[in-house]
Amino acid sequence: MTAPALPEVRQCQDPDNHLFGATAVAGGPKGSWGVMHPGIGGHWATPEEVADWPVIQPAGTTAKAAAVEREMTTPATPTHITTPGS
């Protein structure tokens, strides 16, 4: 099973910016970004508004996520076989 590609995610890491800590997810209407800040809320942003925010590593690319994906897609190996009445 192949999961769909995750969208690009950026995070405001400038402590002087009022959106410090906010994340932006690509893929909104007309090329916009969905921006969410836990204390301020959310809004749609243009690509220019988040262009200088660093891209953050998607969870789906971590070693743990890869191990979970392997576990979910690898057929189970039976450890014992039972027969009716045994």
Order of alpha helices (4+ residues) and beta strands (2+ residues): beta-beta-beta-beta-alpha-alpha
